[in-house]
Amino acid sequence: MENAIARKLDPPEINPVEIESVLLNRLASVGQKSYAEHMGISESTVSRRKAEGYFCNMAKELAFLGIQAAPPEAVLVSRNYLTAVRDSR
């Protein structure tokens, strides 16, 4: 357990492919029609964006900026919290 916590304290390598996967899975989950309506665009624009690599580019930008994407069921914990848990043992 302690080794797992220590590994989690290392800065993550943010992978754009993983971010793109999260984005596309969420898009599939909410549906293109619902997404299009919320964004004020047509469904065909959403399809075109997928085909043209819009979400891939967005994922690369997020990764470069050090921003992670996580599905809603994920639990995000700060490194400070993990450090406190590790040090309290």
A tleap script that builds the chain and sets N, CA, C and O, in Angstrom:
source leaprc.protein.ff14SB
mol = sequence {
  NMET GLU ASN ALA ILE ALA ARG LYS LEU ASP
  PRO PRO GLU ILE ASN PRO VAL GLU ILE GLU
  SER VAL LEU LEU ASN ARG LEU ALA SER VAL
  GLY GLN LYS SER TYR ALA GLU HIE MET GLY
  ILE SER GLU SER THR VAL SER ARG ARG LYS
  ALA GLU GLY TYR PHE CYS ASN MET ALA LYS
  GLU LEU ALA PHE LEU GLY ILE GLN ALA ALA
  PRO PRO GLU ALA VAL LEU VAL SER ARG ASN
  TYR LEU THR ALA VAL ARG ASP SER CARG
}
set mol.1.N position { 0.833 -1.195 0.000 }
set mol.1.CA position { 0.000 0.000 0.000 }
set mol.1.C position { 0.876 1.255 0.000 }
set mol.1.O position { 0.603 2.213 -0.723 }
set mol.2.N position { 1.921 1.237 0.813 }
set mol.2.CA position { 2.789 2.409 0.901 }
set mol.2.C position { 3.490 2.679 -0.425 }
set mol.2.O position { 3.661 3.834 -0.817 }
set mol.3.N position { 3.898 1.607 -1.120 }
set mol.3.CA position { 4.524 1.782 -2.429 }
set mol.3.C position { 3.546 2.381 -3.427 }
set mol.3.O position { 3.929 3.202 -4.260 }
set mol.4.N position { 2.280 1.971 -3.345 }
set mol.4.CA position { 1.266 2.515 -4.251 }
set mol.4.C position { 1.093 4.005 -4.011 }
set mol.4.O position { 0.976 4.779 -4.962 }
set mol.5.N position { 1.075 4.410 -2.757 }
set mol.5.CA position { 0.942 5.833 -2.436 }
set mol.5.C position { 2.169 6.591 -2.927 }
set mol.5.O position { 2.039 7.680 -3.486 }
set mol.6.N position { 3.351 6.031 -2.726 }
set mol.6.CA position { 4.576 6.696 -3.178 }
set mol.6.C position { 4.559 6.889 -4.683 }
set mol.6.O position { 4.966 7.942 -5.174 }
set mol.7.N position { 4.094 5.884 -5.431 }
set mol.7.CA position { 4.016 6.012 -6.892 }
set mol.7.C position { 3.046 7.115 -7.291 }
set mol.7.O position { 3.292 7.836 -8.258 }
set mol.8.N position { 1.961 7.253 -6.566 }
set mol.8.CA position { 0.961 8.267 -6.897 }
set mol.8.C position { 1.471 9.677 -6.615 }
set mol.8.O position { 0.928 10.648 -7.141 }
set mol.9.N position { 2.496 9.794 -5.799 }
set mol.9.CA position { 3.042 11.114 -5.496 }
set mol.9.C position { 3.929 11.642 -6.612 }
set mol.9.O position { 4.172 12.847 -6.689 }
set mol.10.N position { 4.413 10.761 -7.475 }
set mol.10.CA position { 5.210 11.206 -8.615 }
set mol.10.C position { 4.318 11.987 -9.571 }
set mol.10.O position { 3.160 11.619 -9.767 }
set mol.11.N position { 4.836 13.061 -10.173 }
set mol.11.CA position { 4.028 13.804 -11.152 }
set mol.11.C position { 3.593 12.874 -12.288 }
set mol.11.O position { 4.396 12.081 -12.782 }
set mol.12.N position { 2.346 12.966 -12.696 }
set mol.12.CA position { 1.856 12.055 -13.732 }
set mol.12.C position { 2.396 12.423 -15.109 }
set mol.12.O position { 2.680 13.585 -15.397 }
set mol.13.N position { 2.526 11.421 -15.934 }
set mol.13.CA position { 2.797 11.661 -17.345 }
set mol.13.C position { 1.431 11.766 -18.005 }
set mol.13.O position { 0.692 10.785 -18.082 }
set mol.14.N position { 1.109 12.938 -18.471 }
set mol.14.CA position { -0.219 13.156 -19.037 }
set mol.14.C position { -0.192 12.731 -20.498 }
set mol.14.O position { 0.562 13.272 -21.308 }
set mol.15.N position { -1.019 11.765 -20.813 }
set mol.15.CA position { -1.050 11.149 -22.129 }
set mol.15.C position { -2.238 11.685 -22.929 }
set mol.15.O position { -3.383 11.465 -22.536 }
set mol.16.N position { -1.995 12.379 -24.039 }
set mol.16.CA position { -3.096 12.922 -24.835 }
set mol.16.C position { -4.041 11.844 -25.368 }
set mol.16.O position { -5.233 12.095 -25.543 }
set mol.17.N position { -3.516 10.651 -25.626 }
set mol.17.CA position { -4.371 9.569 -26.130 }
set mol.17.C position { -5.396 9.171 -25.068 }
set mol.17.O position { -6.555 8.906 -25.386 }
set mol.18.N position { -4.962 9.130 -23.805 }
set mol.18.CA position { -5.892 8.807 -22.722 }
set mol.18.C position { -6.936 9.909 -22.555 }
set mol.18.O position { -8.110 9.622 -22.322 }
set mol.19.N position { -6.514 11.158 -22.672 }
set mol.19.CA position { -7.459 12.273 -22.561 }
set mol.19.C position { -8.478 12.203 -23.691 }
set mol.19.O position { -9.677 12.367 -23.462 }
set mol.20.N position { -8.006 11.961 -24.903 }
set mol.20.CA position { -8.923 11.850 -26.041 }
set mol.20.C position { -9.919 10.723 -25.811 }
set mol.20.O position { -11.099 10.862 -26.132 }
set mol.21.N position { -9.458 9.624 -25.265 }
set mol.21.CA position { -10.344 8.501 -24.977 }
set mol.21.C position { -11.433 8.901 -23.988 }
set mol.21.O position { -12.601 8.557 -24.175 }
set mol.22.N position { -11.054 9.626 -22.935 }
set mol.22.CA position { -12.042 10.104 -21.958 }
set mol.22.C position { -13.045 11.024 -22.644 }
set mol.22.O position { -14.251 10.895 -22.434 }
set mol.23.N position { -12.554 11.952 -23.460 }
set mol.23.CA position { -13.444 12.895 -24.150 }
set mol.23.C position { -14.431 12.165 -25.061 }
set mol.23.O position { -15.631 12.439 -25.035 }
set mol.24.N position { -13.917 11.241 -25.861 }
set mol.24.CA position { -14.790 10.535 -26.803 }
set mol.24.C position { -15.750 9.587 -26.096 }
set mol.24.O position { -16.889 9.421 -26.534 }
set mol.25.N position { -15.307 8.967 -25.013 }
set mol.25.CA position { -16.214 8.107 -24.248 }
set mol.25.C position { -17.337 8.916 -23.619 }
set mol.25.O position { -18.486 8.476 -23.594 }
set mol.26.N position { -17.006 10.100 -23.110 }
set mol.26.CA position { -18.049 10.962 -22.529 }
set mol.26.C position { -18.997 11.468 -23.607 }
set mol.26.O position { -20.202 11.573 -23.380 }
set mol.27.N position { -18.456 11.781 -24.778 }
set mol.27.CA position { -19.300 12.206 -25.895 }
set mol.27.C position { -20.273 11.091 -26.257 }
set mol.27.O position { -21.456 11.345 -26.482 }
set mol.28.N position { -19.781 9.865 -26.313 }
set mol.28.CA position { -20.648 8.725 -26.613 }
set mol.28.C position { -21.681 8.528 -25.508 }
set mol.28.O position { -22.824 8.159 -25.777 }
set mol.29.N position { -21.278 8.774 -24.281 }
set mol.29.CA position { -22.176 8.590 -23.142 }
set mol.29.C position { -23.323 9.601 -23.142 }
set mol.29.O position { -24.476 9.234 -22.916 }
set mol.30.N position { -23.011 10.864 -23.392 }
set mol.30.CA position { -24.062 11.889 -23.376 }
set mol.30.C position { -24.812 11.951 -24.696 }
set mol.30.O position { -25.947 12.423 -24.752 }
set mol.31.N position { -24.177 11.475 -25.750 }
set mol.31.CA position { -24.806 11.471 -27.072 }
set mol.31.C position { -24.445 12.709 -27.873 }
set mol.31.O position { -24.382 13.822 -27.351 }
set mol.32.N position { -24.209 12.479 -29.158 }
set mol.32.CA position { -23.824 13.586 -30.040 }
set mol.32.C position { -24.924 14.631 -30.155 }
set mol.32.O position { -24.644 15.828 -30.216 }
set mol.33.N position { -26.174 14.181 -30.184 }
set mol.33.CA position { -27.282 15.126 -30.329 }
set mol.33.C position { -27.352 16.058 -29.120 }
set mol.33.O position { -27.463 17.276 -29.266 }
set mol.34.N position { -27.286 15.474 -27.933 }
set mol.34.CA position { -27.338 16.268 -26.706 }
set mol.34.C position { -26.153 17.234 -26.634 }
set mol.34.O position { -26.314 18.399 -26.272 }
set mol.35.N position { -24.969 16.741 -26.981 }
set mol.35.CA position { -23.760 17.575 -26.984 }
set mol.35.C position { -23.909 18.725 -27.975 }
set mol.35.O position { -23.596 19.875 -27.665 }
set mol.36.N position { -24.393 18.395 -29.172 }
set mol.36.CA position { -24.560 19.414 -30.212 }
set mol.36.C position { -25.536 20.502 -29.760 }
set mol.36.O position { -25.279 21.692 -29.942 }
set mol.37.N position { -26.652 20.083 -29.171 }
set mol.37.CA position { -27.641 21.056 -28.694 }
set mol.37.C position { -27.039 21.953 -27.616 }
set mol.37.O position { -27.242 23.167 -27.630 }
set mol.38.N position { -26.306 21.360 -26.690 }
set mol.38.CA position { -25.703 22.134 -25.602 }
set mol.38.C position { -24.673 23.136 -26.132 }
set mol.38.O position { -24.568 24.256 -25.632 }
set mol.39.N position { -23.920 22.718 -27.144 }
set mol.39.CA position { -22.866 23.567 -27.699 }
set mol.39.C position { -23.391 24.541 -28.754 }
set mol.39.O position { -22.664 25.433 -29.191 }
set mol.40.N position { -24.649 24.373 -29.163 }
set mol.40.CA position { -25.221 25.259 -30.176 }
set mol.40.C position { -24.693 24.988 -31.571 }
set mol.40.O position { -24.569 25.904 -32.384 }
set mol.41.N position { -24.383 23.732 -31.847 }
set mol.41.CA position { -23.889 23.328 -33.164 }
set mol.41.C position { -24.744 22.173 -33.675 }
set mol.41.O position { -25.562 21.626 -32.936 }
set mol.42.N position { -24.555 21.808 -34.928 }
set mol.42.CA position { -25.322 20.698 -35.494 }
set mol.42.C position { -24.639 19.369 -35.186 }
set mol.42.O position { -23.446 19.312 -34.884 }
set mol.43.N position { -25.434 18.299 -35.271 }
set mol.43.CA position { -24.866 16.964 -35.081 }
set mol.43.C position { -23.797 16.671 -36.126 }
set mol.43.O position { -22.795 16.017 -35.838 }
set mol.44.N position { -24.019 17.161 -37.337 }
set mol.44.CA position { -23.034 16.913 -38.394 }
set mol.44.C position { -21.707 17.613 -38.079 }
set mol.44.O position { -20.640 17.122 -38.449 }
set mol.45.N position { -21.777 18.745 -37.405 }
set mol.45.CA position { -20.547 19.429 -36.994 }
set mol.45.C position { -19.792 18.585 -35.973 }
set mol.45.O position { -18.565 18.506 -36.008 }
set mol.46.N position { -20.531 17.960 -35.068 }
set mol.46.CA position { -19.895 17.081 -34.080 }
set mol.46.C position { -19.209 15.922 -34.795 }
set mol.46.O position { -18.063 15.593 -34.489 }
set mol.47.N position { -19.905 15.307 -35.741 }
set mol.47.CA position { -19.327 14.193 -36.508 }
set mol.47.C position { -18.087 14.645 -37.271 }
set mol.47.O position { -17.075 13.945 -37.307 }
set mol.48.N position { -18.180 15.810 -37.873 }
set mol.48.CA position { -17.045 16.339 -38.630 }
set mol.48.C position { -15.859 16.608 -37.699 }
set mol.48.O position { -14.714 16.311 -38.043 }
set mol.49.N position { -16.138 17.169 -36.530 }
set mol.49.CA position { -15.069 17.439 -35.568 }
set mol.49.C position { -14.368 16.145 -35.153 }
set mol.49.O position { -13.143 16.102 -35.040 }
set mol.50.N position { -15.153 15.097 -34.929 }
set mol.50.CA position { -14.544 13.808 -34.578 }
set mol.50.C position { -13.644 13.324 -35.706 }
set mol.50.O position { -12.516 12.895 -35.465 }
set mol.51.N position { -14.140 13.391 -36.931 }
set mol.51.CA position { -13.389 12.899 -38.093 }
set mol.51.C position { -12.137 13.729 -38.363 }
set mol.51.O position { -11.122 13.198 -38.815 }
set mol.52.N position { -12.207 15.020 -38.089 }
set mol.52.CA position { -11.082 15.918 -38.383 }
set mol.52.C position { -10.071 16.019 -37.241 }
set mol.52.O position { -9.101 16.769 -37.340 }
set mol.53.N position { -10.289 15.275 -36.167 }
set mol.53.CA position { -9.319 15.266 -35.075 }
set mol.53.C position { -9.453 16.404 -34.079 }
set mol.53.O position { -8.503 16.717 -33.362 }
set mol.54.N position { -10.628 17.030 -34.027 }
set mol.54.CA position { -10.864 18.132 -33.092 }
set mol.54.C position { -10.590 17.702 -31.649 }
set mol.54.O position { -9.926 18.415 -30.897 }
set mol.55.N position { -11.108 16.530 -31.273 }
set mol.55.CA position { -10.951 16.066 -29.894 }
set mol.55.C position { -9.516 15.618 -29.622 }
set mol.55.O position { -9.024 15.739 -28.500 }
set mol.56.N position { -8.855 15.105 -30.646 }
set mol.56.CA position { -7.435 14.747 -30.533 }
set mol.56.C position { -6.609 16.002 -30.260 }
set mol.56.O position { -5.743 16.000 -29.385 }
set mol.57.N position { -6.873 17.059 -31.000 }
set mol.57.CA position { -6.152 18.324 -30.794 }
set mol.57.C position { -6.453 18.916 -29.424 }
set mol.57.O position { -5.559 19.436 -28.757 }
set mol.58.N position { -7.713 18.837 -29.005 }
set mol.58.CA position { -8.085 19.341 -27.691 }
set mol.58.C position { -7.329 18.562 -26.608 }
set mol.58.O position { -6.854 19.144 -25.633 }
set mol.59.N position { -7.224 17.250 -26.789 }
set mol.59.CA position { -6.511 16.415 -25.823 }
set mol.59.C position { -5.032 16.787 -25.765 }
set mol.59.O position { -4.442 16.826 -24.685 }
set mol.60.N position { -4.437 17.058 -26.916 }
set mol.60.CA position { -3.024 17.461 -26.950 }
set mol.60.C position { -2.825 18.789 -26.230 }
set mol.60.O position { -1.844 18.966 -25.509 }
set mol.61.N position { -3.755 19.720 -26.424 }
set mol.61.CA position { -3.663 21.017 -25.752 }
set mol.61.C position { -3.768 20.849 -24.242 }
set mol.61.O position { -2.979 21.420 -23.490 }
set mol.62.N position { -4.747 20.060 -23.804 }
set mol.62.CA position { -4.920 19.836 -22.370 }
set mol.62.C position { -3.680 19.178 -21.768 }
set mol.62.O position { -3.228 19.566 -20.690 }
set mol.63.N position { -3.132 18.183 -22.466 }
set mol.63.CA position { -1.936 17.496 -21.970 }
set mol.63.C position { -0.764 18.467 -21.865 }
set mol.63.O position { -0.031 18.451 -20.876 }
set mol.64.N position { -0.586 19.306 -22.873 }
set mol.64.CA position { 0.510 20.278 -22.846 }
set mol.64.C position { 0.360 21.240 -21.674 }
set mol.64.O position { 1.346 21.613 -21.038 }
set mol.65.N position { -0.872 21.639 -21.393 }
set mol.65.CA position { -1.136 22.572 -20.301 }
set mol.65.C position { -1.108 21.897 -18.933 }
set mol.65.O position { -1.228 22.562 -17.904 }
set mol.66.N position { -0.947 20.569 -18.928 }
set mol.66.CA position { -0.888 19.838 -17.661 }
set mol.66.C position { -2.239 19.598 -17.035 }
set mol.66.O position { -2.347 19.405 -15.824 }
set mol.67.N position { -3.276 19.611 -17.861 }
set mol.67.CA position { -4.636 19.412 -17.370 }
set mol.67.C position { -5.055 17.982 -17.663 }
set mol.67.O position { -4.985 17.522 -18.803 }
set mol.68.N position { -5.489 17.287 -16.631 }
set mol.68.CA position { -5.941 15.916 -16.791 }
set mol.68.C position { -7.451 15.896 -16.990 }
set mol.68.O position { -8.164 16.784 -16.523 }
set mol.69.N position { -7.919 14.885 -17.679 }
set mol.69.CA position { -9.353 14.665 -17.844 }
set mol.69.C position { -9.692 13.358 -17.150 }
set mol.69.O position { -8.944 12.385 -17.246 }
set mol.70.N position { -10.807 13.337 -16.459 }
set mol.70.CA position { -11.216 12.129 -15.747 }
set mol.70.C position { -12.713 11.932 -15.915 }
set mol.70.O position { -13.468 12.903 -15.954 }
set mol.71.N position { -13.146 10.684 -16.015 }
set mol.71.CA position { -14.578 10.426 -16.098 }
set mol.71.C position { -15.249 10.784 -14.772 }
set mol.71.O position { -14.582 10.846 -13.739 }
set mol.72.N position { -16.563 11.019 -14.794 }
set mol.72.CA position { -17.247 11.471 -13.581 }
set mol.72.C position { -17.182 10.482 -12.419 }
set mol.72.O position { -17.302 10.886 -11.262 }
set mol.73.N position { -16.995 9.199 -12.707 }
set mol.73.CA position { -16.941 8.221 -11.618 }
set mol.73.C position { -15.567 8.168 -10.945 }
set mol.73.O position { -15.400 7.483 -9.936 }
set mol.74.N position { -14.595 8.877 -11.492 }
set mol.74.CA position { -13.247 8.894 -10.916 }
set mol.74.C position { -13.222 9.749 -9.653 }
set mol.74.O position { -13.979 10.710 -9.515 }
set mol.75.N position { -12.342 9.377 -8.747 }
set mol.75.CA position { -12.128 10.153 -7.533 }
set mol.75.C position { -10.747 10.783 -7.648 }
set mol.75.O position { -9.744 10.082 -7.780 }
set mol.76.N position { -10.703 12.093 -7.597 }
set mol.76.CA position { -9.431 12.805 -7.724 }
set mol.76.C position { -8.954 13.232 -6.341 }
set mol.76.O position { -9.703 13.819 -5.560 }
set mol.77.N position { -7.699 12.927 -6.058 }
set mol.77.CA position { -7.118 13.225 -4.752 }
set mol.77.C position { -5.843 14.024 -4.981 }
set mol.77.O position { -5.045 13.688 -5.856 }
set mol.78.N position { -5.650 15.069 -4.205 }
set mol.78.CA position { -4.460 15.910 -4.380 }
set mol.78.C position { -3.208 15.206 -3.864 }
set mol.78.O position { -3.284 14.334 -2.999 }
set mol.79.N position { -2.070 15.594 -4.401 }
set mol.79.CA position { -0.795 15.048 -3.928 }
set mol.79.C position { -0.565 15.411 -2.464 }
set mol.79.O position { 0.007 14.624 -1.708 }
set mol.80.N position { -1.009 16.602 -2.064 }
set mol.80.CA position { -0.858 17.009 -0.661 }
set mol.80.C position { -1.595 16.050 0.266 }
set mol.80.O position { -1.087 15.688 1.327 }
set mol.81.N position { -2.785 15.646 -0.137 }
set mol.81.CA position { -3.560 14.702 0.671 }
set mol.81.C position { -2.836 13.360 0.756 }
set mol.81.O position { -2.725 12.780 1.836 }
set mol.82.N position { -2.344 12.870 -0.379 }
set mol.82.CA position { -1.625 11.594 -0.372 }
set mol.82.C position { -0.367 11.670 0.485 }
set mol.82.O position { -0.033 10.717 1.189 }
set mol.83.N position { 0.322 12.792 0.425 }
set mol.83.CA position { 1.512 12.975 1.258 }
set mol.83.C position { 1.133 12.925 2.731 }
set mol.83.O position { 1.821 12.289 3.529 }
set mol.84.N position { 0.044 13.590 3.094 }
set mol.84.CA position { -0.412 13.591 4.483 }
set mol.84.C position { -0.785 12.184 4.934 }
set mol.84.O position { -0.476 11.792 6.060 }
set mol.85.N position { -1.443 11.427 4.072 }
set mol.85.CA position { -1.817 10.050 4.411 }
set mol.85.C position { -0.561 9.207 4.605 }
set mol.85.O position { -0.453 8.447 5.566 }
set mol.86.N position { 0.380 9.351 3.687 }
set mol.86.CA position { 1.627 8.581 3.780 }
set mol.86.C position { 2.390 8.934 5.054 }
set mol.86.O position { 2.888 8.051 5.752 }
set mol.87.N position { 2.478 10.223 5.349 }
set mol.87.CA position { 3.270 10.669 6.493 }
set mol.87.C position { 2.600 10.378 7.830 }
set mol.87.O position { 3.269 10.367 8.863 }
set mol.88.N position { 1.305 10.145 7.827 }
set mol.88.CA position { 0.598 9.870 9.083 }
set mol.88.C position { 0.764 8.417 9.516 }
set mol.88.O position { 0.302 8.038 10.592 }
set mol.89.N position { 1.410 7.609 8.704 }
set mol.89.CA position { 1.585 6.181 9.040 }
set mol.89.C position { 2.786 5.970 9.880 }
set mol.89.O position { 3.086 4.836 10.255 }
savepdb mol mol.pdb
quit
